[in-house]
């Protein structure tokens, strides 16, 4: 007898329908699986066999043929265990096949018949909803990922027996309750706060500008100056995530397998810190299934790269396309997948191998050749894509023992939120959310300069030998500084401050 069950697969973040077809006929006992299954799916034969037996059902000693259609797309992962098991039960007339219609099934089975969590449930749910399905059955541990997706009933079960009981009508089940589909309200506490950062007033100002405009930032200074602590404070002053951002971020984390067992929607902006030994695939994504890498997992958040020159140059060059296009394309022999990668790059580095070049607290022991070699590990085109390049000096003893508490992150965040509201209104009905994402047309429209500002920028362009990209970066940062000052126009003082945040262009190494 033949039975068919609907399931879904994933290519990147895009879901597609999969028909799980099971045919049971007389013949030598065995299971034949076709439809380009990977190793995890081929191994499901034993998982399904044991799960059915341990769920008080019979596994018929017949010839069983399983097809995953469409047959020209490679299927990956254990998420087809549940639909295969239910199709086997329907084909052996232990379940009513008619009751399996118009329902999508996804889930991995343990040998005892319990359902295990799978990756990519949220994009699968959204794809099934778009395809017109109204009812979906998933593992219980994935239930929290679905609470913000309306228009579809999601049933979450802990075992094959529960799912089969629901299909046969022997047990009642209620769909997973839905949360408010318009807003997300959550109070996020951060381990680091700006009030604990001693001194570093110029660096904190630059960090505020970076948060207000979504700009990339590079901090240069001797070790122990507080660069890492400043970077860790950045999430505490960033705007709260919108529901759209949270859903998009959760989709990536779900596919990447980064969600915790009790975690549903991602409400805190990601803060990713890949080690300097990370490979190109770990950063950009890839592997046999073209999974997302660190720069995609950091989408709508922060990618912090400590000691930037310690990363291999080939790894750093991967950042160039995502920083410009806000997405990364992973190409492999079997597939090409694009993932969103709209992140803030926050990087830190020492001024030289010993860390004391230009420092007033220590003597540099590096030769000019060593410093030049150290600097050359970061290419000019990559530096051009970093909007703010700031110097972070060592903190003095008097600043460390000062009992006066600095301004806290909540106060800074109020100003950041104010600037972001201006930008939200400015870029409404577009795909741009902050000044860092402005297109050339938007720069011409929103970054007009008066004669004084124009003269100052022209002089800086000539003196610093700026590139065209650095010119546009200065304009974007100036626009953010003006927004923080609630100024409609960019003045000469805004341009002057923005130019000061180009330390490398101003000859820091000379």
C-alpha positions as CSV (number, residue, x, y, z in Angstrom):
1,X,0.0,0.0,0.0
2,X,1.1,3.6,-0.7
3,X,1.0,6.5,1.7
4,X,2.1,10.1,1.3
5,X,3.0,12.7,4.0
6,X,4.0,16.3,3.5
7,X,7.2,17.7,5.0
8,X,9.6,20.6,4.2
9,X,13.3,21.0,3.6
10,X,15.6,24.0,3.6
11,X,18.0,25.6,1.2
12,X,19.6,28.3,3.2
13,X,16.7,30.2,4.8
14,X,14.3,29.2,2.0
15,X,11.9,26.3,2.7
16,X,10.6,23.9,0.0
17,X,7.9,21.2,0.0
18,X,9.0,17.5,0.3
19,X,6.6,14.6,-0.4
20,X,7.5,11.7,1.7
21,X,6.2,8.6,-0.1
22,X,6.2,5.1,1.4
23,X,5.3,2.0,-0.5
24,X,4.9,-1.3,1.4
25,X,4.7,-4.5,-0.7
26,X,5.4,-8.2,-0.4
27,X,9.0,-9.2,-0.8
28,X,12.2,-9.7,1.0
29,X,12.1,-7.6,4.2
30,X,14.2,-4.4,3.8
31,X,14.0,-0.6,3.4
32,X,15.1,1.1,0.2
33,X,15.4,4.9,0.3
34,X,15.6,7.1,-2.7
35,X,15.4,10.8,-3.5
36,X,19.0,12.0,-2.8
37,X,19.0,11.5,1.0
38,X,22.2,12.3,2.9
39,X,23.8,10.0,5.5
40,X,21.6,11.3,8.3
41,X,18.4,10.5,6.4
42,X,19.7,7.1,5.3
43,X,20.3,6.2,9.0
44,X,16.7,7.1,9.8
45,X,15.8,3.6,8.7
46,X,17.0,2.2,12.0
47,X,15.7,5.1,14.0
48,X,12.2,4.7,12.5
49,X,12.2,1.0,12.9
50,X,13.1,1.1,16.6
51,X,10.8,4.1,17.3
52,X,7.8,2.4,15.7
53,X,8.4,-0.8,17.8
54,X,9.0,1.1,21.0
55,X,5.8,3.1,20.5
56,X,3.6,0.0,20.6
57,X,3.1,-0.2,16.9
58,X,4.1,-3.0,14.5
59,X,6.9,-2.7,12.0
60,X,5.8,-5.0,9.0
61,X,8.5,-7.4,7.7
62,X,7.9,-6.4,4.1
63,X,9.7,-4.6,1.4
64,X,9.5,-0.9,2.1
65,X,10.4,1.8,-0.5
66,X,10.8,5.4,0.7
67,X,11.0,8.3,-1.8
68,X,11.7,11.9,-0.9
69,X,10.3,14.1,-3.8
70,X,11.4,16.1,-5.6
71,X,14.2,13.7,-6.4
72,X,16.6,16.2,-8.0
73,X,17.2,18.1,-4.7
74,X,19.6,16.7,-2.1
75,X,17.8,16.2,1.2
76,X,19.8,16.8,4.5
77,X,19.3,16.3,8.2
78,X,17.1,14.1,10.4
79,X,14.0,16.2,10.2
80,X,12.2,13.6,8.0
81,X,12.1,10.9,10.7
82,X,8.6,11.8,11.9
83,X,6.9,12.0,8.4
84,X,8.6,8.7,7.4
85,X,7.4,6.9,10.5
86,X,3.8,8.2,10.1
87,X,3.9,7.3,6.4
88,X,5.0,3.8,7.3
89,X,2.2,3.4,9.8
90,X,-0.3,4.7,7.2
91,X,1.0,2.4,4.5
92,X,0.6,-0.6,6.9
93,X,-3.0,0.6,7.7
94,X,-2.2,1.3,11.4
95,X,-3.1,5.0,10.8
96,X,-5.8,6.5,8.6
97,X,-3.9,8.0,5.6
98,X,-6.7,10.5,5.0
99,X,-6.1,12.2,8.3
100,X,-2.5,12.9,7.3
101,X,-3.6,15.2,4.5
102,X,-3.1,19.0,4.6
103,X,-0.7,18.7,7.5
104,X,3.1,19.2,7.5
105,X,5.2,17.0,9.7
106,X,8.8,17.7,10.8
107,X,10.9,16.0,13.5
108,X,13.8,13.7,14.5
109,X,13.1,10.5,16.3
110,X,15.0,8.8,19.1
111,X,15.1,5.0,19.3
112,X,12.5,5.1,22.1
113,X,10.1,7.0,20.0
114,X,10.6,10.4,21.5
115,X,10.8,13.5,19.3
116,X,14.0,15.5,19.3
117,X,14.6,19.1,18.5
118,X,15.6,20.0,14.9
119,X,17.3,23.0,13.2
120,X,15.4,25.4,11.0
121,X,11.9,25.1,12.4
122,X,11.1,28.8,12.1
123,X,11.9,29.2,8.4
124,X,10.1,25.9,7.7
125,X,7.0,27.2,9.5
126,X,7.1,30.4,7.5
127,X,7.6,28.6,4.2
128,X,4.7,26.2,5.0
129,X,2.4,29.1,5.9
130,X,3.4,30.8,2.6
131,X,2.6,27.6,0.7
132,X,-0.9,27.6,2.2
133,X,-0.7,25.0,4.9
134,X,-2.7,25.6,8.1
135,X,-1.5,22.8,10.3
136,X,2.0,21.7,11.2
137,X,3.3,19.1,13.7
138,X,6.7,19.6,15.2
139,X,8.8,18.4,18.2
140,X,7.8,19.8,21.6
141,X,11.3,21.3,22.1
142,X,10.8,23.6,19.0
143,X,7.5,25.1,20.2
144,X,8.9,28.4,21.3
145,X,10.2,29.3,17.9
146,X,6.6,29.3,16.5
147,X,4.7,31.6,18.9
148,X,5.1,34.7,16.8
149,X,3.9,33.1,13.5
150,X,0.2,33.7,13.1
151,X,-2.2,32.2,10.5
152,X,-1.1,28.6,11.1
153,X,-1.8,26.0,13.8
154,X,1.3,24.4,15.3
155,X,1.0,21.2,17.3
156,X,4.0,20.2,19.3
157,X,4.4,16.6,20.6
158,X,7.0,14.9,22.7
159,X,6.8,11.5,21.0
160,X,5.8,9.5,18.0
161,X,3.0,7.9,20.0
162,X,1.5,11.3,20.9
163,X,1.6,12.4,17.2
164,X,0.1,9.2,16.0
165,X,-2.6,9.4,18.7
166,X,-3.5,12.9,17.6
167,X,-3.7,11.8,13.9
168,X,-5.9,8.8,14.8
169,X,-8.2,11.0,16.9
170,X,-7.5,8.9,20.1
171,X,-6.0,11.8,22.0
172,X,-6.9,15.5,22.0
173,X,-4.3,18.2,21.4
174,X,-4.3,22.0,21.4
175,X,-2.1,24.1,19.2
176,X,0.8,26.1,20.6
177,X,-0.5,29.4,22.0
178,X,0.4,32.5,20.0
179,X,2.1,35.6,21.4
180,X,1.4,39.2,20.5
181,X,2.1,39.3,16.8
182,X,3.0,43.1,16.7
183,X,5.5,43.8,19.4
184,X,8.1,42.1,21.6
185,X,8.5,43.4,25.1
186,X,11.5,42.2,27.1
187,X,13.9,43.6,29.6
188,X,17.4,42.7,28.7
189,X,20.2,43.0,31.3
190,X,23.8,43.4,30.2
191,X,26.9,42.3,32.1
192,X,28.8,45.4,31.0
193,X,27.6,49.0,31.4
194,X,29.2,52.3,30.2
195,X,29.2,53.6,33.7
196,X,31.9,51.1,34.7
197,X,34.3,52.4,32.0
198,X,36.8,54.7,33.6
199,X,38.0,57.7,31.5
200,X,38.0,57.1,27.7
201,X,35.6,59.9,27.1
202,X,36.5,60.3,23.4
203,X,36.2,56.6,22.8
204,X,32.8,56.5,24.5
205,X,31.6,59.4,22.3
206,X,32.7,57.5,19.2
207,X,30.9,54.4,20.4
208,X,27.7,56.4,20.9
209,X,28.0,57.7,17.3
210,X,28.6,54.2,16.0
211,X,25.5,52.9,17.8
212,X,23.4,55.8,16.7
213,X,24.2,55.4,13.0
214,X,25.0,51.6,12.8
215,X,28.6,52.4,11.8
216,X,31.6,50.1,11.8
217,X,34.4,51.1,14.3
218,X,38.0,50.3,14.8
219,X,39.7,51.0,18.1
220,X,43.5,51.4,18.2
221,X,45.6,51.5,21.3
222,X,48.0,49.8,23.7
223,X,46.9,46.6,25.5
224,X,44.9,47.1,28.8
225,X,43.4,50.4,27.7
226,X,39.8,49.1,27.8
227,X,39.1,48.4,24.1
228,X,37.5,45.0,24.8
229,X,35.4,46.4,27.6
230,X,34.2,49.2,25.4
231,X,33.2,46.8,22.7
232,X,31.2,44.6,25.2
233,X,29.3,47.7,26.3
234,X,28.1,48.4,22.8
235,X,25.0,46.1,22.9
236,X,23.8,47.9,26.0
237,X,23.3,51.2,24.0
238,X,22.0,49.7,20.8
239,X,18.2,50.2,20.1
240,X,15.9,47.3,20.9
241,X,15.2,44.9,18.1
242,X,11.9,45.2,16.2
243,X,9.7,42.1,15.7
244,X,10.8,41.9,12.0
245,X,14.5,42.0,13.0
246,X,13.9,39.4,15.8
247,X,12.2,37.0,13.4
248,X,14.9,37.4,10.7
249,X,17.7,36.9,13.3
250,X,15.9,33.9,14.8
251,X,15.6,32.2,11.4
252,X,19.4,32.4,11.0
253,X,20.1,31.1,14.5
254,X,17.6,28.3,14.0
255,X,19.3,27.2,10.8
256,X,22.7,27.5,12.3
257,X,21.7,25.5,15.4
258,X,22.5,28.4,17.8
259,X,19.1,28.4,19.6
260,X,19.0,27.1,23.2
261,X,16.5,24.3,24.1
262,X,14.2,26.8,25.8
263,X,14.9,29.7,23.6
264,X,12.3,30.9,21.1
265,X,12.5,34.4,19.6
266,X,15.9,36.2,19.7
267,X,15.2,39.5,21.4
268,X,18.8,40.5,22.3
269,X,21.0,41.8,19.5
270,X,23.7,39.2,18.7
271,X,27.2,39.8,19.9
272,X,29.6,37.4,18.2
273,X,33.3,37.2,18.9
274,X,35.0,34.7,16.6
275,X,38.5,33.6,17.7
276,X,41.4,34.8,15.5
277,X,42.0,31.1,14.5
278,X,38.6,31.0,12.9
279,X,38.6,29.7,9.3
280,X,37.1,31.3,6.2
281,X,34.2,28.8,6.3
282,X,33.5,29.5,10.0
283,X,33.3,33.2,9.3
284,X,31.5,33.3,6.0
285,X,29.6,30.0,6.2
286,X,29.7,26.9,4.1
287,X,30.4,23.2,4.6
288,X,28.5,20.5,2.8
289,X,25.1,22.0,3.7
290,X,26.2,25.7,3.2
291,X,25.3,26.6,6.8
292,X,25.5,30.3,7.9
293,X,28.8,31.5,9.4
294,X,29.6,34.0,12.1
295,X,29.0,37.1,10.0
296,X,25.4,35.9,9.3
297,X,24.8,34.8,12.9
298,X,25.8,38.4,13.9
299,X,23.0,39.8,11.6
300,X,21.2,42.8,13.2
301,X,23.9,42.7,15.9
302,X,27.6,43.1,16.5
303,X,30.6,41.2,15.1
304,X,33.6,41.9,17.4
305,X,37.0,41.0,16.1
306,X,39.6,41.5,18.9
307,X,43.3,42.0,17.8
308,X,42.3,42.4,14.1
309,X,45.8,41.9,12.6
310,X,46.0,38.4,14.3
311,X,43.4,37.1,11.9
312,X,44.7,35.7,8.6
313,X,44.5,38.2,5.8
314,X,42.5,35.8,3.6
315,X,39.9,35.6,6.4
316,X,39.7,39.4,6.8
317,X,39.2,39.9,3.1
318,X,36.0,37.9,3.3
319,X,34.4,40.8,5.3
320,X,34.7,43.2,2.3
321,X,31.6,42.0,0.4
322,X,29.3,41.6,3.4
323,X,30.3,45.1,4.7
324,X,29.3,46.6,1.4
325,X,26.3,44.5,0.3
326,X,24.9,43.5,3.7
327,X,24.7,39.9,2.7
328,X,27.0,37.0,2.0
329,X,26.8,34.5,-0.8
330,X,28.0,31.0,0.0
331,X,28.7,29.0,-3.2
332,X,29.4,25.3,-3.2
333,X,29.3,22.6,-5.8
334,X,25.8,21.5,-4.9
335,X,24.2,24.8,-4.1
336,X,24.5,28.6,-3.8
337,X,22.9,30.2,-0.8
338,X,22.7,33.9,0.2
339,X,22.4,34.8,3.9
340,X,21.7,38.3,5.3
341,X,24.7,39.9,7.0
342,X,23.7,43.3,8.2
343,X,26.0,43.6,11.2
344,X,28.1,46.3,12.9
345,X,31.8,45.4,12.7
346,X,33.7,46.4,15.9
347,X,37.4,45.7,15.8
348,X,40.3,46.4,18.1
349,X,44.1,46.3,17.5
350,X,47.4,47.3,19.1
351,X,49.4,50.0,17.3
352,X,52.3,47.6,16.8
353,X,53.4,44.1,17.7
354,X,54.6,45.1,21.2
355,X,51.6,47.3,21.7
356,X,53.4,50.5,22.9
357,X,53.8,52.5,19.7
358,X,52.7,56.0,20.4
359,X,52.0,55.2,24.1
360,X,53.0,57.5,26.9
361,X,53.2,54.6,29.4
362,X,55.6,52.3,27.7
363,X,58.5,52.3,25.2
364,X,58.0,50.7,21.8
365,X,60.6,48.0,20.9
366,X,59.5,47.5,17.4
367,X,61.4,48.5,14.3
368,X,59.7,50.5,11.5
369,X,59.8,47.4,9.3
370,X,58.0,45.4,12.0
371,X,55.3,48.1,12.4
372,X,54.8,48.3,8.7
373,X,54.5,44.6,8.4
374,X,52.0,44.5,11.2
375,X,50.0,47.3,9.6
376,X,50.0,45.7,6.2
377,X,48.0,42.7,7.6
378,X,44.9,44.8,7.1
379,X,44.2,45.9,3.6
380,X,43.4,49.5,2.6
381,X,40.0,48.6,1.1
382,X,39.0,46.9,4.3
383,X,40.0,49.9,6.4
384,X,38.0,52.2,4.0
385,X,34.9,50.2,4.9
386,X,35.3,51.0,8.6
387,X,33.6,54.4,9.3
388,X,35.3,55.3,12.6
389,X,38.9,54.7,13.4
390,X,39.7,55.9,16.9
391,X,42.7,56.0,19.3
392,X,42.2,54.5,22.8
393,X,44.9,55.6,25.3
394,X,45.7,54.0,28.6
395,X,43.7,55.1,31.6
396,X,45.5,57.2,34.2
397,X,45.7,56.1,37.8
398,X,43.6,59.2,38.9
399,X,40.8,58.1,36.5
400,X,40.9,54.6,37.8
401,X,40.5,55.6,41.5
402,X,37.9,58.3,40.7
403,X,34.8,57.6,42.8
404,X,32.5,59.6,40.6
405,X,30.3,57.3,38.5
406,X,30.4,57.8,34.7
407,X,27.3,58.2,32.6
408,X,25.4,54.9,32.4
409,X,24.4,53.0,29.3
410,X,20.7,53.8,29.8
411,X,21.4,57.6,29.4
412,X,23.5,57.0,26.3
413,X,20.9,54.7,24.8
414,X,18.3,57.5,25.1
415,X,20.3,59.7,22.8
416,X,20.9,56.8,20.5
417,X,17.2,55.9,20.3
418,X,16.4,59.6,19.6
419,X,18.8,59.6,16.6
420,X,17.5,56.3,15.4
421,X,13.9,57.6,15.5
422,X,15.0,60.4,13.2
423,X,16.6,57.9,10.8
424,X,13.5,55.6,10.9
425,X,11.3,58.5,9.8
426,X,13.9,59.6,7.2
427,X,14.2,56.2,5.6
428,X,10.6,55.0,6.0
429,X,9.3,52.9,3.0
430,X,12.9,51.9,2.2
431,X,15.0,48.9,3.1
432,X,17.5,51.2,5.0
433,X,17.2,51.5,8.8
434,X,20.2,53.7,9.7
435,X,22.7,56.2,8.3
436,X,25.4,53.5,7.7
437,X,23.2,51.9,5.0
438,X,22.6,55.0,2.9
439,X,22.9,54.6,-0.8
440,X,24.6,57.1,-3.1
441,X,21.2,58.7,-3.9
442,X,20.4,59.1,-0.2
443,X,23.8,60.6,0.5
444,X,23.1,63.3,-2.2
445,X,19.7,63.9,-0.7
446,X,20.4,63.9,3.0
447,X,24.0,65.0,3.3
448,X,24.1,68.4,1.6
449,X,26.8,70.7,3.0
450,X,27.0,74.4,3.4
451,X,30.0,76.4,2.0
452,X,31.9,76.2,5.3
453,X,31.4,72.5,5.7
454,X,32.2,71.9,2.0
455,X,35.5,73.9,2.3
456,X,36.5,72.0,5.4
457,X,35.9,68.6,3.8
458,X,37.7,69.6,0.6
459,X,40.7,70.6,2.6
460,X,40.6,67.3,4.6
461,X,40.2,65.3,1.4
462,X,43.4,66.9,-0.1
463,X,45.5,66.8,3.0
464,X,44.7,63.3,4.1
465,X,44.6,61.9,0.5
466,X,41.2,60.3,1.1
467,X,39.6,57.8,-1.2
468,X,36.1,58.2,-2.6
469,X,34.8,55.6,-0.1
470,X,36.4,57.3,2.8
471,X,34.7,60.5,1.7
472,X,31.3,58.9,1.7
473,X,32.0,57.4,5.1
474,X,32.8,60.8,6.6
475,X,29.5,62.1,5.2
476,X,27.5,59.3,6.8
477,X,29.2,59.8,10.2
478,X,28.6,63.5,9.9
479,X,24.9,62.8,9.2
480,X,24.8,60.8,12.4
481,X,26.5,63.4,14.5
482,X,24.0,66.0,13.2
483,X,21.1,63.7,14.1
484,X,22.5,63.3,17.7
485,X,22.6,67.1,17.9
486,X,19.0,67.3,16.4
487,X,20.3,69.3,13.5
488,X,18.6,69.1,10.1
489,X,21.7,70.3,8.3
490,X,25.3,69.1,8.5
491,X,27.6,71.9,9.6
492,X,31.3,72.4,9.6
493,X,31.6,71.2,13.2
494,X,30.0,67.9,12.4
495,X,32.4,67.4,9.5
496,X,35.3,68.3,11.7
497,X,34.4,65.7,14.3
498,X,33.8,63.1,11.7
499,X,37.2,63.7,10.2
500,X,38.8,63.2,13.6
501,X,37.5,59.6,13.6
502,X,39.8,58.7,10.7
503,X,42.9,58.0,12.7
504,X,44.6,55.9,10.0
505,X,43.9,58.4,7.3
506,X,45.4,61.1,9.5
507,X,48.8,59.3,9.5
508,X,48.6,57.4,12.8
509,X,51.4,55.1,11.8
510,X,53.8,57.9,10.5
